[in-house]
C-alpha cells in the first residue's frame, strides 16, 4: 500500500522531486520504491525523461483504479483513529483563494479549537479539479458544476456582490463613471486567478446585463488581492472584487463605491464532498459549518 501511495503521488505531481517533498521522502528513495514496484509487477509504470515523468498506459490505468481505493483506505484509518470520543486525523481541503481572505480563516480557527487532535491542510487552487482524485477530503468553490455523487453545503455568506471602488483622490482627479461602458477609459486594477483567467467584470441593472473587459493598468493575482486593494486606496485606479473585501476600506473612507447600482449579486461559496465516504474530521467540520453563525451578508 505504501508503494502504491508513492506511485499515485508521483503520477499526481508529475515528478519524483515534487512527490518526495509532499511525502517527506527523498527523491532517490521515491525513485527506488517505484523501481521495485515495477520489478514486482513486471511492467513499466512511468516514462522518465530529463524534464518530466508521466505514467505509461499501464501506469495510468493502475493509478485510476488504485486512487479511490487509497482514499477510502485513508478514510477508514482516520475513522478508526477517531473511534474514541475525540476526533483526530487530517482534514485536507482544496479551496479557492477567494475564501481565504475572510470566510474560511475564522471557521478553521473555531474548528481547530474544538478539535485539538485534528490537523488541517489547505490547498489553495482556483482551477476546477477533482478534489477526491487530488487526495483532498472536500473542496470549496463558487458555482462549480457538481458530479452526481457530490454533496454541497453553503459556507459563508449565502449571497455576495462584485463591487467597484476607488480612492477619493482618484475620483476627484478623473471623475466617477456613470455607466459601466465608461470603465475602459479609466485606470482599472484587475485581478487574475491562478488558472490565468481574469476576474470577470459583470454588471446588472433593471434587466440590463453588461460585461466589461478593461485592459487594466494594474493586474494582480488574486492571492495578492490585499495589495491590490491597497493600491486602489493609494489612488491608482478603480478596483472590482468581492464587496466584503472592500468594506473595511470603504468604512474607513479610504475607498468610495463606484457604480453601486450596477453591482451584480451571486451565490456564496459551497463546501462540496463525495457522498461515498466522509472521514470523521470532515464530518465534524461539516457539522461546525452547519451549526455556526453565518457571516453577515453586507
Backbone torsions as a table, in degrees:
resi	resn	phi	psi	omega
1	UNK	NA	-38.7	178.7
2	UNK	-62.2	-44.1	-179.4
3	UNK	-65.2	-38.6	177.8
4	UNK	-66.3	-38.0	177.0
5	UNK	-62.7	-41.6	178.7
6	UNK	-65.1	-42.7	179.4
7	UNK	-60.8	-45.8	179.3
8	UNK	-63.5	-38.9	178.6
9	UNK	-62.7	-40.2	177.9
10	UNK	-64.1	-41.1	177.8
11	UNK	-63.2	-44.2	-177.0
12	UNK	-67.8	-39.0	-175.8
13	UNK	-92.7	-5.4	177.0
14	UNK	58.8	36.3	177.9
15	UNK	172.4	153.4	179.0
16	UNK	-71.2	-39.8	-174.9
17	UNK	-66.7	-46.1	-179.6
18	UNK	-64.7	-42.2	178.7
19	UNK	-64.9	-38.9	179.5
20	UNK	-63.1	-41.4	178.0
21	UNK	-60.5	-43.7	-177.8
22	UNK	-68.5	-34.2	-176.3
23	UNK	-90.1	-9.4	-178.2
24	UNK	74.9	30.6	179.5
25	UNK	-118.6	173.0	175.2
26	UNK	-87.4	148.2	177.6
27	UNK	-57.4	-37.7	179.5
28	UNK	-65.3	-39.4	179.0
29	UNK	-65.2	-40.0	177.8
30	UNK	-64.1	-45.5	179.6
31	UNK	-60.7	-40.4	-179.6
32	UNK	-65.5	-41.5	-179.5
33	UNK	-65.4	-38.8	178.5
34	UNK	-66.1	-41.1	179.3
35	UNK	-61.7	-40.3	178.5
36	UNK	-66.2	-39.2	178.1
37	UNK	-63.9	-43.2	178.6
38	UNK	-63.7	-36.7	179.9
39	UNK	-66.2	-42.7	179.8
40	UNK	-64.9	-39.8	-178.3
41	UNK	-80.5	-25.2	179.2
42	UNK	80.2	16.9	178.4
43	UNK	-139.7	146.6	174.3
44	UNK	-72.5	135.7	-179.4
45	UNK	-105.9	-22.2	-175.7
46	UNK	-131.9	145.7	171.7
47	UNK	-101.3	117.8	-175.2
48	UNK	-106.8	127.4	171.4
49	UNK	-126.5	176.5	179.7
50	UNK	-68.9	-18.9	-175.2
51	UNK	-109.3	-23.9	-174.1
52	UNK	-154.4	166.5	174.2
53	UNK	-129.8	128.2	179.2
54	UNK	-139.1	151.8	-178.4
55	UNK	-73.6	146.2	168.9
56	UNK	-71.9	176.8	178.1
57	UNK	-60.0	-42.6	178.2
58	UNK	-66.9	-38.5	179.5
59	UNK	-65.8	-40.8	179.2
60	UNK	-63.4	-44.3	-179.8
61	UNK	-63.1	-40.8	179.3
62	UNK	-64.6	-44.8	-178.9
63	UNK	-62.4	-41.3	-179.0
64	UNK	-64.0	-35.6	-178.9
65	UNK	-81.8	-33.1	-175.0
66	UNK	-82.4	-33.3	-173.8
67	UNK	-53.5	-51.9	179.2
68	UNK	-64.1	-31.4	177.3
69	UNK	-66.5	-40.5	177.9
70	UNK	-64.7	-40.5	178.5
71	UNK	-62.9	-42.7	179.9
72	UNK	-68.8	-34.6	176.0
73	UNK	-64.1	-42.5	178.6
74	UNK	-62.2	-41.3	178.8
75	UNK	-64.0	-42.6	179.8
76	UNK	-61.6	-41.2	179.0
77	UNK	-66.6	-40.1	177.8
78	UNK	-65.0	-39.3	178.3
79	UNK	-65.4	-37.6	177.5
80	UNK	-64.5	-40.5	179.4
81	UNK	-68.4	-24.9	-178.7
82	UNK	-99.9	15.3	-176.3
83	UNK	-71.1	-16.1	175.2
84	UNK	-81.0	-173.4	-175.9
85	UNK	-64.8	-33.5	-177.1
86	UNK	-90.7	143.5	176.6
87	UNK	-85.6	134.5	179.6
88	UNK	-143.5	165.3	-179.8
89	UNK	119.1	-164.2	-176.1
90	UNK	-110.6	132.6	169.7
91	UNK	-108.8	116.0	-177.1
92	UNK	-115.7	118.4	-176.6
93	UNK	-117.2	136.0	173.3
94	UNK	-101.1	114.2	-169.1
95	UNK	-129.1	151.7	172.1
96	UNK	-76.3	146.1	-178.2
97	UNK	-61.5	-19.9	-177.9
98	UNK	-63.8	-24.9	-178.2
99	UNK	-92.2	-2.2	-175.8
100	UNK	-84.7	-8.6	-176.8
101	UNK	-80.9	-52.5	-175.0
102	UNK	-145.2	-1.7	-178.9
103	UNK	-95.4	-53.0	-173.1
104	UNK	-79.6	-41.7	-175.6
105	UNK	-52.0	-45.7	179.5
106	UNK	-66.0	-32.3	177.6
107	UNK	-67.7	-42.9	178.6
108	UNK	-64.2	-38.7	178.0
109	UNK	-60.8	-45.4	177.8
110	UNK	-65.1	-38.0	-179.0
111	UNK	-65.7	-45.2	180.0
112	UNK	-64.0	-38.1	179.3
113	UNK	-66.4	-35.3	-178.1
114	UNK	-79.3	-25.1	-175.4
115	UNK	-132.8	80.2	-174.8
116	UNK	-65.8	-14.7	-179.8
117	UNK	-92.1	3.2	-178.1
118	UNK	-102.0	139.9	171.3
119	UNK	-105.3	146.9	-178.5
120	UNK	-123.8	131.9	173.2
121	UNK	-121.6	126.0	179.8
122	UNK	-109.4	117.1	176.6
123	UNK	-99.1	109.2	-176.9
124	UNK	-89.4	116.0	-174.1
125	UNK	-154.0	122.6	-179.0
126	UNK	-91.3	-0.4	177.3
127	UNK	-76.9	158.7	173.5
128	UNK	-83.8	113.7	-174.6
129	UNK	-131.0	160.8	171.7
130	UNK	-83.7	103.9	-172.4
131	UNK	-64.1	-34.5	179.9
132	UNK	-67.9	-42.1	-179.9
133	UNK	-64.4	-28.1	179.7
134	UNK	-87.0	5.5	177.1
135	UNK	83.0	14.8	178.7
136	UNK	-97.3	154.7	179.6
137	UNK	-80.8	-31.9	-176.5
138	UNK	-160.4	168.8	177.2
139	UNK	-131.7	162.3	173.7
140	UNK	-128.8	121.7	-176.9
141	UNK	-145.1	167.3	172.9
142	UNK	-104.3	122.4	168.9
143	UNK	57.1	24.1	179.4
144	UNK	-78.6	140.5	176.7
145	UNK	-68.2	127.8	-176.0
146	UNK	-97.0	141.6	172.9
147	UNK	-66.7	162.2	-173.9
148	UNK	-62.5	-30.7	-175.9
149	UNK	-91.9	13.7	-179.3
150	UNK	-101.0	145.6	175.1
151	UNK	-111.2	138.5	-179.9
152	UNK	-126.9	134.8	176.9
153	UNK	-129.3	142.5	179.0
154	UNK	-63.5	144.5	176.4
155	UNK	-139.5	125.2	-176.5
156	UNK	88.9	-161.2	-177.5
157	UNK	-65.0	137.3	-179.4
158	UNK	-67.3	-27.8	180.0
159	UNK	-136.1	137.2	175.6
160	UNK	-127.7	170.0	178.8
161	UNK	-132.1	145.5	169.8
162	UNK	-85.0	114.2	-174.1
163	UNK	-111.5	152.1	174.7
164	UNK	-115.3	144.4	178.4
165	UNK	-155.3	159.9	176.6
166	UNK	-152.1	160.3	179.8
167	UNK	-70.9	147.8	176.0
168	UNK	-54.2	-36.6	-179.5
169	UNK	-65.2	-39.0	178.9
170	UNK	-66.1	-46.3	-178.1
171	UNK	-66.0	-33.1	177.7
172	UNK	-67.3	-35.5	-177.2
173	UNK	-83.0	-36.5	-171.9
174	UNK	-110.7	-14.6	-176.1
175	UNK	83.0	157.2	-179.9
176	UNK	-95.5	135.7	177.0
177	UNK	-66.0	146.9	178.2
178	UNK	-102.3	-9.2	-179.7
179	UNK	-150.3	144.7	179.4
180	UNK	-54.9	-28.4	-178.9
181	UNK	-64.0	-16.9	179.7
182	UNK	-84.7	-9.3	-174.0
183	UNK	-63.0	-36.4	179.2
184	UNK	-59.7	-19.2	178.3
185	UNK	-84.1	-3.4	-179.1
186	UNK	-105.2	163.4	170.0
187	UNK	-75.6	119.7	-176.8
188	UNK	-118.7	143.0	177.7
189	UNK	-105.7	112.4	-176.5
190	UNK	-101.6	150.8	175.7
191	UNK	-111.9	139.7	-178.7
192	UNK	-119.0	131.5	175.6
193	UNK	-68.8	161.0	177.1
194	UNK	-65.0	-20.4	176.9
195	UNK	-72.1	-14.6	-177.9
196	UNK	105.3	-16.8	179.9
197	UNK	-77.1	146.0	175.6
198	UNK	-80.2	148.0	169.9
199	UNK	-64.8	123.3	-174.3
200	UNK	-74.3	137.1	175.5
201	UNK	-98.5	98.5	-179.4
202	UNK	-116.9	141.7	-175.8
203	UNK	-134.3	154.4	180.0
204	UNK	-149.1	136.9	177.7
205	UNK	-160.1	126.9	176.3
206	UNK	51.0	42.3	177.8
207	UNK	84.5	-8.1	178.2
208	UNK	-93.6	126.9	177.5
209	UNK	-116.3	135.1	-179.7
210	UNK	-141.0	138.6	175.5
211	UNK	-112.5	127.0	-179.0
212	UNK	-116.0	138.0	-179.6
213	UNK	-124.0	70.7	179.9
214	UNK	-65.8	148.2	-175.6
215	UNK	-61.6	-31.9	178.8
216	UNK	83.0	107.8	176.3
217	UNK	-75.0	-27.9	174.8
218	UNK	-126.5	133.0	176.6
219	UNK	-124.7	125.9	-175.4
220	UNK	-130.6	138.2	174.7
221	UNK	-64.1	149.1	-176.0
222	UNK	-61.7	-24.2	177.6
223	UNK	-71.8	-11.0	175.0
224	UNK	-109.8	28.4	-176.4
225	UNK	-59.7	-36.0	-179.8
226	UNK	-61.9	-40.2	178.1
227	UNK	-68.3	-36.5	178.1
228	UNK	-63.5	-39.5	178.1
229	UNK	-65.8	-39.5	176.8
230	UNK	-61.5	-40.0	178.5
231	UNK	-64.2	-38.5	176.1
232	UNK	-64.8	-40.7	178.4
233	UNK	-62.5	-29.1	179.7
234	UNK	-83.0	2.9	173.8
235	UNK	91.5	21.2	-175.3
236	UNK	-91.3	1.6	175.7
237	UNK	150.2	-176.4	179.2
238	UNK	-91.9	133.2	-179.8
239	UNK	-116.1	144.2	175.9
240	UNK	-123.7	122.1	178.9
241	UNK	-163.4	-170.9	-179.5
242	UNK	-58.9	133.2	-179.4
243	UNK	-58.0	-40.2	-177.3
244	UNK	-65.1	-23.6	175.2
245	UNK	-73.6	-30.5	-174.9
246	UNK	-90.5	-18.0	-174.5
247	UNK	-54.3	-46.5	-179.3
248	UNK	-57.5	-42.9	-179.5
249	UNK	-70.3	-35.1	178.0
250	UNK	-70.8	-39.3	177.6
251	UNK	-63.2	-32.2	-179.4
252	UNK	-84.2	-3.6	-179.9
253	UNK	81.5	6.2	-179.6
254	UNK	-79.5	-23.9	176.7
255	UNK	-131.1	152.6	175.4
256	UNK	-122.3	143.9	179.3
257	UNK	-62.0	145.0	176.1
258	UNK	-123.6	129.3	178.9
259	UNK	51.2	47.5	-176.2
260	UNK	-60.9	-27.1	179.4
261	UNK	-69.4	-14.8	-177.2
262	UNK	-101.6	-1.9	-175.4
263	UNK	-64.6	129.6	-176.6
264	UNK	-89.6	143.0	178.0
265	UNK	-100.3	148.2	178.3
266	UNK	-151.7	155.8	-179.5
267	UNK	-62.5	146.4	178.3
268	UNK	-71.6	179.6	-175.9
269	UNK	-71.4	160.6	177.9
270	UNK	-129.0	143.4	171.6
271	UNK	-91.0	123.5	-178.2
272	UNK	-128.3	148.0	-174.1
273	UNK	-157.5	164.3	-177.4
274	UNK	-74.1	140.6	176.8
275	UNK	-80.3	-8.5	-175.3
276	UNK	-78.1	-32.5	176.1
277	UNK	-154.8	146.1	-178.6
278	UNK	-138.7	104.8	178.3
279	UNK	-63.5	157.3	-175.9
280	UNK	-56.8	-43.7	178.7
281	UNK	-60.3	-38.7	178.2
282	UNK	-67.9	-40.7	178.5
283	UNK	-59.4	-41.7	179.9
284	UNK	-67.2	-37.2	179.7
285	UNK	-68.6	-40.6	178.0
286	UNK	-62.6	-40.8	178.0
287	UNK	-61.8	-40.3	179.5
288	UNK	-65.4	-43.2	179.1
289	UNK	-62.2	-41.3	-176.9
290	UNK	-70.4	-31.2	-174.9
291	UNK	-99.5	-12.8	-175.4
292	UNK	-74.8	161.2	177.0
293	UNK	-70.9	131.7	-179.7
294	UNK	-67.0	149.0	173.9
295	UNK	-72.1	129.8	-175.2
296	UNK	-57.5	141.0	175.4
297	UNK	-93.3	113.1	-178.6
298	UNK	-77.2	NA	NA
